[in-house]
Amino acid sequence: MTVNMIDLARQEAAMGDALRAAIAQVLDHKGFINGPEVRALEAALALRLGPGWQAIGCANGTDALHLMLRAAGIGPGDGVALPALTFVATAEAVRLTGAVPVFVDTDAASGTLCPDSLVQALEAAAGGALPRLRAVLPVDLFALPADHERIGVLAQDHGLVHLVDAAHSYGGMSADGPCGTQGLASATSFYPSKALGCYGDGGAVFTADTALATRIRGVANHGALPGEGEHSLIGTNSRLDTLQAAVLLTKLTHFDTEIAARRRIAARYLTELADCCALPPVAPGATPVWSYFTIRHERRDELAAHLAARDIRSVAYYRQPIHRQPAYSGDACVPGGLPGTESFARTLLCLPMHPYLHDHEVDAVIAAVRAFVC
């Protein structure tokens, strides 16, 4: 028995007929670009966020970040505060706009952007020790919402644009509303391993700002704003494929059931591993989607080998945080370095987490971790 991190085969078995019918419908109508499923998906995604919210589909999660930053006016020379403990796309999108990443540290418990470190960055920028900050881009890491309430206050007080990388968190709840509704806009990814994933690349940007949504659509469509025949912006080509939209629409009909299953599994991990290792803290009022489940242990690599020997898959993401990647090693970091980031990179491990795990597989994961740690 191999316990996998994700299991798309089991998911397909649960909804395969509906998926094939949705794909066949696209094959029948031949609207492969901007077909009706794209707008239907955007409406369905936005509906889950609440009144006034819009969803703009795009080609992938990296484009979603880039489009969001571009449309929000972030460009050459602007400093963007962000964590280094995230996938490289977060910083990559900043660089693609011509802006400058400024890495701040992570919270010691959650691994999300630390507001105290952001304060340090703001003070250093005011004194000329860091680039001038125009925006802050926290990440809802491994489905845990960042402290957007405090980050938002700091952004407002210092004139920063508050944008969010919600690639891990769509479908979850923060204390102040659905994940994806924090900040001026947020970006998500539909990479197959995400809680809501397609069968290829895909992404979306969420915002309640109508003017910003219009600009995002324009940047994504070669600079042609909706309803205009002219190309008034320098844009790009980032369209969500109709076939992927059809897949996502089908998966959305199962999404709430899958989220409930993820939360049941997470509840077991949180209860039965509480005395063994550091577990993800859930803030009051938050109910994560649990797209991932992370633990932390000082002997992380030995623990991963112990699990592998028992055919249990695990992944140690972000072993080398972005500020240590060659392409970003020259970018600015908050004074004092990133000790919280380094600690997480050394100790975090993701356990199997998907809605089609069987009870005996969850039993096996828990037993294996306890056998090593306790």
Secondary structure, DSSP 8 states (H G I E B T S, - for coil): --B-S--HHHHHHHHHHHHHHHHHHHHHH---SS-HHHHHHHHHHHHTT-TT-EEEEES-HHHHHHHHHHHTT--TT-EEEEESSS-THHHHHHHHTT-EEEEE-B-TTT-SB-HHHHHHHHHHHHTTSS--EEEE--B-GGG----HHHHHHHHHHHT-EEEEE-TTTTT-EETTEETT-SSSEEEEE--TTSSS--SS--EEEEES-HHHHHHHHHHHBTT--TT-SS--S---B----HHHHHHHHHHHHHHHHHHHHHHHHHHHHHHHTTTTSB-----TT-B---S-EEEE-TTHHHHHHHHHTTTB--B-TTSS-GGGSGGGTTSEE-TT--HHHHHHHHHEEEE---TT--HHHHHHHHHHHHHHH-
